[in-house]
Amino acid sequence: MKIRVGVLFGGMSVEHEVSIISGLQALHALDTNKYEPIPIYITKDGKWYTGPSLTSVDAFKNIPDLLKNSHHVILHTESKGVHQLINPKPTLFGKGNKKVIAEIDVAFPVTHGTLGEDGALQGHLELNQIPYVGCNVLASAVGMDKIVMKTVIRGAGIPSVNYVWFYSRSWDVEQEACINRVEAELTYPVIVKPANLGSSVGIKKAANREELIDAVTDALMYSNKVLIEQMVQNLTEVNCSVIGDHEEVETSICEEVLKSDEILSYQDKYMSQSKGGSKGMTSTNRKVPAEISDEMTQQVKELAKRTFLELGCNGVSRIDFLIDKDNGSVYVNEINTIPGSLAFYLWEPVGKSFTQMTSQLITLALKRHRENAQLTLSYDSNILALQGKGGGKLGTKN
């Protein structure tokens, strides 16, 4: 019997459209001799849909018509561990029988950005006790928040560029103090980013105070925290993918990413006209392998492994690096725990096909689920029976 794989994509994120492309790429890469692919599209308002019409990227050019030909569903787990996609009709809570549209054995999130890559969706899957591909709740949340990620890797001795951050509230009431702090700790030019967004959305360069104010104002439209980093001016950007878990990891080939300006933009990543505008991260202009020395390549790969392990990642991630060509310093920039196109294009040159990769990711998901099933999740005690009988005051914790 084939393993039924629910591939989730879309979501409540500014990266919604990119996720559709990545999700369908992953869905079509599944080995249909072993797996039954089941598309699960999450709309921008958080509703779930499934159905055979959701397997073509062209169908998403008219989403209202597409949804009319699809099934609106919610995830429901039976007591026996059967994971169902059911029609969310009121009869579910009344006397009527629920309508089961499909059943899945493992979830495969390919949801970039907010509420899909940040641990929220992973928590929903955990509560439903369903095996799922990729990082767990903690690693997803840490990896998504650039500030927390930098705090963790710096504590582990992994290099990152100098930075300053603050909440939107601080900017609203103490803008001058925030600016003074940036100018005291960093020098222009700087890079301004929303703290928890990907795909280069909301990222700007600031070469002076006026540009800083404009960039921070823009970034805070997407996040309630803003990150300001020291800009590496003579820069090479290199990416490396890692696949595995806490026991074993492997690294891909390194790529050097080419950009049209000083910052790799959303357009550079996903809308390169030279390779088509609907191919996800495969549209990005790049050099593969990166034109860096063997010694530096090895350094990047080792830092990629360390970052993956320090953050407790699982599945596939892509770690992005900044290389200062003036002094040879290598910095970890960020991690993408659900990278665009799942970074399959970095694995094909080393002999791992996209189909082999998706099979490996599902195997890792099932392995983690088995390991977690061995953990004790409850502690039997008589504490409630002791209330009012000398067992302490109700609700106190020493």
C-alpha positions in Angstrom: 0.0 0.0 0.0 1.3 3.4 -0.9 2.1 6.0 1.7 -0.4 8.9 1.4 1.5 12.2 1.4 -0.4 15.5 2.0 1.7 18.2 0.3 0.8 21.6 1.9 1.4 24.8 0.1 0.1 28.4 -0.2 -0.6 29.9 3.2 -1.2 33.2 5.0 2.0 34.8 4.0 3.4 37.3 1.5 5.3 34.3 0.1 2.0 32.7 -0.8 2.6 32.5 -4.6 6.2 31.3 -4.2 4.9 28.5 -2.0 2.5 27.4 -4.6 5.3 27.0 -7.1 7.6 25.2 -4.6 4.8 23.0 -3.4 3.7 21.8 -6.8 7.4 21.2 -7.7 7.7 18.9 -4.6 4.4 17.2 -5.3 5.3 16.3 -8.8 8.8 15.1 -7.7 7.3 12.4 -5.4 7.9 8.8 -6.3 4.4 7.6 -7.3 5.5 4.0 -7.0 5.8 4.5 -3.3 3.7 7.5 -2.5 0.2 8.8 -3.3 0.5 12.6 -3.6 -2.4 14.6 -2.1 -2.4 18.4 -2.7 -3.5 20.6 0.2 -3.8 24.2 -0.7 -4.0 26.8 2.1 -5.6 30.0 1.0 -4.5 33.5 2.1 -7.3 33.5 4.7 -6.2 30.1 6.1 -8.8 27.7 4.6 -7.6 24.3 3.4 -8.6 22.8 0.0 -7.8 19.5 -1.7 -8.7 17.9 -5.0 -7.1 16.9 -8.3 -7.5 20.4 -9.8 -4.9 21.7 -7.4 -1.9 20.0 -9.1 -1.3 22.4 -12.0 0.3 25.8 -11.5 -1.7 27.2 -14.4 -4.9 26.5 -12.5 -3.9 29.1 -9.9 -4.3 31.9 -12.4 -8.0 31.9 -11.5 -8.2 30.9 -7.9 -12.0 31.5 -7.4 -12.8 29.1 -10.2 -10.2 26.7 -8.9 -11.7 26.6 -5.4 -15.2 25.9 -6.8 -13.8 22.7 -8.3 -12.0 21.7 -5.1 -13.0 20.4 -1.6 -12.9 22.7 1.4 -11.5 20.5 4.2 -10.1 20.5 7.8 -7.6 18.1 9.3 -9.1 15.6 11.7 -7.3 12.8 13.5 -9.2 9.8 14.7 -8.4 8.1 18.0 -6.8 5.2 16.1 -4.3 7.6 14.5 -6.1 7.9 11.1 -5.5 11.4 9.7 -8.5 12.6 7.6 -9.3 15.6 5.5 -12.9 16.1 6.1 -15.6 18.5 4.9 -16.1 21.0 7.8 -19.9 20.9 7.8 -21.9 21.6 11.0 -23.0 17.9 11.1 -19.5 17.1 12.3 -20.6 18.3 15.8 -24.1 17.0 15.5 -25.7 13.7 14.6 -24.7 13.6 11.0 -21.8 11.7 9.6 -18.7 13.6 8.5 -17.7 13.4 4.9 -14.1 12.1 4.5 -12.5 13.6 1.4 -9.1 12.0 1.8 -6.7 10.4 4.3 -3.0 11.1 4.7 -0.2 9.2 6.4 2.4 12.0 6.5 2.3 15.8 5.9 4.8 17.5 3.7 4.7 21.3 4.3 6.1 23.4 1.6 4.8 26.6 3.1 7.1 29.6 3.0 6.9 32.4 5.5 4.5 33.4 8.2 2.2 30.7 9.8 3.8 28.0 7.6 7.5 28.1 8.2 7.6 29.6 11.6 6.4 26.7 13.7 2.6 27.6 13.7 1.7 24.9 11.1 4.2 22.5 12.6 2.4 22.9 16.0 -0.9 22.1 14.4 0.5 18.9 12.9 2.1 18.0 16.2 -1.3 18.4 18.0 -2.8 16.1 15.4 0.0 13.6 16.0 0.8 13.4 12.3 4.3 12.8 11.0 5.5 15.7 9.0 8.5 16.7 6.9 11.0 19.3 8.0 11.9 21.1 11.2 10.0 20.8 14.4 8.2 23.7 16.1 11.2 25.1 17.9 13.7 24.9 15.1 11.1 26.4 12.7 10.4 29.3 15.0 14.1 30.0 15.7 15.0 29.7 12.1 12.3 32.0 11.0 13.1 34.8 13.4 16.4 36.3 12.1 17.2 37.9 15.5 16.7 34.8 17.6 18.6 32.8 15.0 21.6 35.1 15.2 21.5 35.1 19.0 21.7 31.3 19.0 24.4 30.9 16.4 26.5 33.6 18.0 26.3 31.8 21.3 27.6 28.8 19.5 30.6 30.7 18.1 29.2 30.8 14.5 30.1 34.1 12.8 27.5 36.6 11.7 27.7 40.3 10.9 27.1 43.0 13.6 23.5 44.0 14.0 21.0 46.1 16.0 17.3 45.3 16.5 14.3 46.7 18.1 10.5 46.4 18.4 8.1 48.6 16.4 6.9 50.1 19.6 10.4 51.4 20.4 10.5 52.9 16.9 7.1 54.6 17.4 7.9 56.2 20.8 11.7 56.5 20.7 12.7 56.9 17.0 15.6 59.2 17.7 17.0 56.9 20.3 16.7 53.9 17.9 18.5 55.9 15.2 21.2 57.0 17.6 21.8 53.4 18.6 22.2 52.2 15.0 24.6 55.0 14.3 26.6 54.3 17.5 27.0 50.6 16.9 27.1 50.4 13.1 28.3 52.5 10.2 26.5 53.3 7.0 25.6 51.6 4.7 23.4 49.2 6.6 20.8 46.6 5.6 17.3 46.8 7.1 15.1 43.7 7.3 11.8 42.5 8.8 12.8 40.1 11.5 10.7 37.2 10.4 10.1 37.2 6.7 11.8 35.6 3.7 12.1 35.9 -0.1 13.8 39.3 0.3 10.5 41.0 1.0 10.8 44.3 2.9 14.6 44.4 2.7 16.4 47.7 1.9 19.8 49.3 2.0 20.3 52.5 3.9 23.3 54.8 3.2 22.2 57.6 5.5 19.8 58.6 8.2 17.0 59.6 5.8 17.2 56.2 4.0 17.3 54.4 7.4 14.0 56.0 8.4 12.4 55.0 5.1 13.8 51.4 5.3 12.7 50.8 8.9 9.2 52.2 8.2 8.9 49.8 5.3 10.2 46.8 7.2 7.8 47.4 10.1 4.9 47.0 7.6 5.7 43.2 7.6 7.0 42.5 11.1 6.8 44.0 14.6 10.6 43.6 14.9 13.2 45.1 12.7 16.8 44.0 12.1 19.6 46.4 11.0 22.8 44.7 9.9 26.2 46.1 9.0 26.5 45.8 5.2 29.4 43.9 3.7 30.2 46.1 0.7 32.6 44.0 -1.3 30.4 40.9 -1.1 30.0 37.4 -2.5 26.7 35.7 -1.6 26.9 31.9 -1.3 24.3 29.4 -0.4 24.6 25.8 0.8 21.9 23.3 1.5 21.9 20.7 4.3 19.8 17.6 4.6 19.5 15.2 7.5 18.7 15.2 11.2 20.6 15.2 14.6 22.3 12.0 13.8 23.6 12.5 10.3 23.8 15.4 7.9 25.2 16.0 4.4 25.8 19.1 2.4 25.0 20.0 -1.2 27.1 21.8 -3.7 27.6 25.6 -3.0 26.1 28.2 -5.3 27.0 31.8 -5.8 23.9 33.9 -6.2 24.0 36.7 -8.8 21.9 39.8 -8.3 20.8 42.9 -10.3 21.6 45.3 -7.5 23.4 45.4 -4.1 20.6 43.3 -2.5 19.2 40.1 -3.9 15.6 41.1 -4.5 12.3 39.2 -4.8 12.5 39.7 -8.6 16.1 38.3 -8.7 15.0 35.2 -6.8 11.7 34.4 -8.5 11.1 36.5 -11.7 14.3 36.2 -13.7 13.2 36.6 -17.3 16.1 34.7 -18.6 14.8 31.4 -17.1 11.1 32.1 -16.9 9.1 33.6 -14.1 7.3 30.5 -12.7 10.0 28.2 -11.7 10.6 29.2 -8.1 14.1 29.5 -6.9 15.3 27.8 -10.1 14.7 31.1 -11.8 17.5 32.8 -9.9 20.7 33.6 -11.7 23.5 31.7 -10.1 26.9 30.1 -10.6 27.0 26.4 -9.7 29.4 25.6 -8.2 30.3 28.9 -6.5 33.5 30.4 -7.8 35.3 30.3 -4.4 38.4 28.4 -3.3 38.2 24.8 -2.2 39.3 25.9 1.3 36.5 28.4 1.5 34.0 25.9 0.1 34.9 23.5 2.9 34.6 26.3 5.4 31.1 27.2 4.1 30.0 23.5 4.3 31.2 23.1 7.8 29.5 26.2 9.0 26.3 25.1 7.2 26.4 21.8 9.1 27.1 23.5 12.4 24.2 25.9 11.9 21.8 23.1 11.0 22.7 21.1 14.1 22.9 24.0 16.5 19.3 25.0 15.5 18.1 21.4 15.8 16.9 21.2 12.2 15.5 18.3 10.4 14.8 17.6 6.7 16.3 20.1 4.3 17.4 23.7 4.8 19.4 26.2 2.9 21.9 28.3 4.8 22.9 31.6 3.2 26.4 33.1 3.6 28.0 36.5 3.1 31.7 36.5 2.1 33.7 39.7 2.6 36.1 39.7 -0.4 38.2 42.3 1.2 39.3 40.2 4.2 38.0 36.7 3.4 35.6 36.6 6.3 32.7 34.2 6.1 29.4 35.0 7.9 26.2 33.0 8.2 23.4 35.4 7.0 20.3 33.3 7.6 18.7 29.9 7.4 15.7 28.9 5.3 14.0 25.9 6.9 11.7 25.4 4.0 13.8 26.8 1.2 12.4 27.9 -2.2 12.0 24.9 -4.5 13.4 22.9 -1.5 16.8 23.8 -2.9 16.6 20.6 -5.1 18.8 22.4 -7.7 21.7 22.3 -5.2 21.4 18.5 -4.8 21.1 17.4 -8.5 24.8 18.3 -9.3 25.9 15.9 -6.5 23.8 13.1 -7.8 20.7 13.3 -5.7 17.6 13.8 -7.8 14.5 15.7 -6.6 12.6 12.4 -6.4 15.3 10.8 -4.2 15.4 13.9 -2.1 11.7 13.9 -1.4 11.8 10.2 -0.5 14.7 10.9 1.9 12.7 13.8 3.6 9.7 11.5 4.1 11.9 8.8 5.6 13.3 11.4 8.0 9.8 12.5 9.0 8.7 9.0 9.7 11.9 8.3 11.7 11.4 11.3 13.9 7.7 10.3 14.5 8.8 6.9 15.6 11.4 8.3 18.0 8.9 10.8 19.5 6.4 8.0 20.0 8.8 6.4 22.5 8.8 9.5 24.7 6.7 9.7 27.9 4.2 12.5 27.4 2.2 12.1 30.7 3.1 11.7 34.3 0.7 9.7 36.5 0.1 11.2 39.9 -2.6 11.6 42.4 -2.4 15.3 42.7 -6.0 16.1 41.9 -7.3 13.5 44.3 -5.2 15.1 47.0 -6.8 18.5 46.7 -8.5 19.5 49.9 -6.9 16.6 51.8 -3.6 18.2 52.8 -2.2 18.1 49.3 -1.6 21.8 49.1 -3.6 24.7 47.7 -5.2 24.3 44.3 -3.2 25.6 41.5 0.0 26.3 43.4 3.4 25.3 42.1 6.5 25.3 44.2 
